[in-house]
């Protein structure tokens, strides 16, 4: 079976690797190159119990997190590349009474659901993370959470897919159109014929449907992310505050994210965004002023009206499948997305989770 994946971000590479692993002949097309869209500005946090603020998102997030150990191991082994990946937990912190009350309410919900967690005061939190600000009064530890270095994971997935015969080109996709039993991916250099096409182009997915089909409701949401660097690792786990989150890498890097901005397809970094993240990180971490400022990264997250992704077959274009609209959770949901798409396209199996993310809920 010949399959074209449109998009080479973390979702597209995950889908391509899974399909190639199951024997498909996979071709990947991306307008920029592997991992150069929203993926390059992702912090890689794996935290469904923080991000899953609606039931469906929580369900698919927890399901995908359960696949992550095997997902990373297979990508690393298939590509013979190391991937930094830790499951040391997230520490949500509160600096005032209102935030503390929210953490206490979260702890009660977690307890009712039987989810492992620890609610602690500020002194206990600082014993875990000595660099935390003295302003922090309450913290909630979720030990099953973690992070992955997204660029390493994406590179490994792309290499692993290539090792299984996947080809990748950089080209602008003009539109996708079913025709005479095949699906045509139109590019300036000509059409690419496939038995099936997977649309995994993030915020750009909305412009890919054939002209007579309504575009999917995927909109870009700009996120700015800071890359700081310390002489030694400033934290041992992800720290999550109201206005920012902090992701510590082993090499002393610290990712500080992220803004949420409706700015269309403008990928500019702004002074206001950088200032906001520096101020917010300084309120959580006493050592922020000593950090070296390495970079600011900008990505356009693909949002949908209900904040759930579009995964599954198009009801208007035969042979076309969506794997898009993951908003803030593309990295977390990549293993599940790849499995759902491959099960459906290769084996005709519809997993129960597909009912939560089906594209035809928007008439697609």
N, C-alpha and C positions, 0 to 999 in steps of 0.2 A: 504494500500500500504506500503510495506516495503522498506525503503530507507537507504542506508549507505552513510554517509558523511565522506570523507577522509580528515582529517585536523580539528584541534580544536583551530585554531586561531580566531581572531575577525570575519573573513569572515565565516569560518566553523560554528562557534557558532551562528552567525546571521541566516545562512541558516537553521541550525538544529532547532532553535527556531521557525522560520517562518513555516517550514514544519510540525513540531509537533503541532503548533497552528491550522493548517488546517486539522489535523486528521491523518497524516502519522505516521507509526511506524518507528521511527528514531534510527539509531545506528551510533555512532561517533567513528572513529578510528584515533588515532594520535600517532606518534612514541615517543613523549616526554610527552605529557599531555597538559591540557587546557592552552592556551595562552603562551606557553613557546618558541615559535619560534620568528619570526619577530615582533609579537604583543607585546612582553614584552619590546621591545626597541622602541616602537612608542610613539611619543609625543602627539598624539591625536588631532592635529590641524584640524579644519574644515574651510577650506579657498579656495573654488573653484575659486574665482576671482584672487587669487594669483597663485595657482597651475595649473589652467586651461589654459595653454599656447598654446594649440591647441583647435580648435572649438569643436571637439567631446568630449574631456576631460572636457572642460568647461560645455558643455550641460549636461553630465551625473552627473558632480559634483554638479551643481546647482539643478538638479532634486533630487539628494540624500539628499542634505542639507535641502530641503523643507520637507522631511520625518522625519527629525531628532528629532524634539520635541516629536512627537508621538512615535517614535522608543524608545527613552530613557525612556519615561514615562511608556510604556508598559513593557519594560524589568525590570524596577525598581519595578513596582507593581506586576508583575508575580513572581518575585523572592523575594519580600519583602526585597530588599537590596537598600541602598542609592547609587546614582551615582553622582559624581561631574561633572557638565555640565554647561557651561556658554556661552552665546552669547553676550559678551560685545565688540566684534569686534577684528580686527587685525589692528596694526599700523605699516605700512611699513615705513622705515626710510632711508634717504639718507645722506651721509657724504661728498659728493663732487658734483661738477657741473654735471658730467655725470650721476650719480645716481639720482640727482634731476631732470634732464631732462627726465629720464626714468619714474619717478613718475608722472611728468606733462603729459607725453604722455599717461600713464595709466589712469589718471584722465579724459583726453579728451575722451578716448575710453569708459570709464564708463558712462560719461555724454551722449554720443551718444546713448548708450544702455539703458539709463534711470535707471542706477544702483545707489543707494544711496551711497554717499562717501563724504569725506571732505579732501581737500588739504590744508595744513597749513605750516607755517614756523616753525623753530626750537623752538622758544620761546613758541609758542602755543602748540607744542608737549610736551614741558617740563612742561607746566601748567597741561596737562593731566597726565603726568608721570614724576614726579619731579626727579626721579633717572636717567633719560636719560642723556647721555653724552652731554657736551656743543658742541661737534663736529657735532652733528646732525643739519642739516640746513633745511631740508624739510621732511614732513611726510604725509602719505596718510592713512586716517582712513576709514576702511570698517566695518560699524557697524553690519552687519548681520553675520559676521564670529564669530568663537569661538573655544572652545576646549572641550574635554571630557577626563576624567581620564580613560584610556583604560583598565587597569587591573580591575577596578571596573565594567566597562561596560561588559567586556568579562566574568567575574565571574557571573554577574547577568544574562547574556544571557544563560550561561551554566546551572545555577541553574533553570532558568525559563523553559528551555527545559526539564531538568530532572523532573521538576514538572508535565510536560505533557507526561511523560513516556519515554523520550529519555534515552538510555543507552550509556555509554562511556567507551572505553577500551584504554589502552596504548599498542600499538603493532606496529611493523614494517610492512608496507604494501609493499609486493614484486612487485606486479603488479595487474592490473585490467583487466578482460577479460569477454566479453559477451559469454554465452554458454547456448544453449538449452532453450531460453526464459527467462533466468535470467542473472544477472551479478555477477561474482565471484570476491571478493576481497581476494587475496591470501596473507596469513600471515604465519609465521613459525609455528603457532599453528593450521593451517588449513584454509580452505576457508570459507568466509562469503557470503551467497547467498542473493541477494536483487532483487527487481523489477527494481530499478534504483540506480545509484551511482553518487554522486557529488564529483568531484575532487577539493578540496579546500586546497591543501597542500602547497601553497606558492611556494617557490623556489624549493621544492622537487617534484612538480607536474610533471616535465619533465621526471622523471624516473618511472612513474606509468603506462603508457600505455602498453598494451600487447606487447610482443616482436616483432610481425610482423607489428606493427603500428608505424609510425613516431612520435617521441616525440614532445610535444609542445615546442615552442621556448621561454621557461621561464628560465631566468638566475639569479643567485644571485648577488645582489649589496649590499655590506656591508655598514651599517650605524652605526656610533658610536654616542651615546647620553650621555651627562653628567647629573647627578642628583646632584644639589647643594641645599643648605638649608640656609635660612636667619632667623633671629629672628622674623621678621615680613615680610609680603608679599611685595616683592620689586616692583611689577608692578600690575596693575589692569586689564590688557588685554595682549594678545599675541603681542609681538613685533617682527618684521621681518626685518632683515638686509640682505645685499648682501651675507655675509659669514656665517650667522647663524640665528636661530630664538630662541626666549625665551618664555617659557610657564610657567606662574606663577600659582601655586596651592594655595588654601586657607590656607594650613598649613605652608606656608613659603618656600615650595619647589620650585625650579626653574629648569625646564628642558631646556638644551641647546643642540640644534641639528643643523644639523647632517651632518656627513661626507658622501660622496658619493664615494665609492671605488670599483673597479673591483678586487676582491681578491678571486674569486671562493667561495668555501664553508668554507673558513677560517673565523671563528668567534672570532678571537683574538682582544682584545683591544690593541691599540698601543700608545706609548708615543707621536708620531707625531700627531695622531688624537686628543688626549686629549689636547695637547699644542695648536693646531689650534683652537679648540673650546673655550678654556679659553681666548686666545688672542682676538678672534672675539667677544666674549661676553663682554670682558673688554672695547672694543671700543664702545659698545652701552650703557653699564650700568656702572655708576660710582662706584656702590657698589659691583661689582663682587669680588674684592680682599678680602672682608670681609666675604664671604660666606664659609660655611662648605662644604667640598667636600665629598659627600655621596657615589657616585658610578659612574661607567661608564657602560653603557649597550650596547650590540652589537646585531644587527639584520641583517638578510639577506633579503633585499627587493626583491620580485619577479618581475623582469623587463621583458618587451617584446620589440621587435624591434620598434614598433610604440608607445610605452608607454601607450597603452590602454589595459585594462584587457581582459581576455577570459571568456565570460559568455554565456552559452547556450549549445545546444546539440552538441555532437561529430558527425561528418559526417562519421566517420570510425568505431565507436563502438556503436552499438545499446544499448540504455538504459544508456549511460554514458553522463554526463553533466559536463561542466567546470565552475568553479567559482574561477579563479586564475589569476595571472599576474597583480595584482593591484598596483605594484611598491610602490610609496610614498602615495597612496591614499586608502589603504585598509580600514582604519577607516572611512574616509569620505564616501566611496562608499558602506559600508556594508548594510545600509538599502535598497538601490536600488538593490544591488546584491541579497539579500534575497527575495525581492519581485519579481524580474525578474525570478529567478529560481523557486520559488514556483508557480507563475502564470503558468509557462510553464509545470512543472512536474505534478502538481496537477490538473490544469484546462485546459491545452492545449492552453493557451493564450500567444500570442507573442506580448509583448509590443514594441512600436516603437524604444525604446532605444536599444533593442537587435540587431538591424541592425548595430549599431556602434561598437559592441563588439563581434560579432559572431566569434566563433573559426574557422570556415571553411575559413576565410580570409587567414589563414596559412595552409589550406589543412587538418585541424584536424577533 
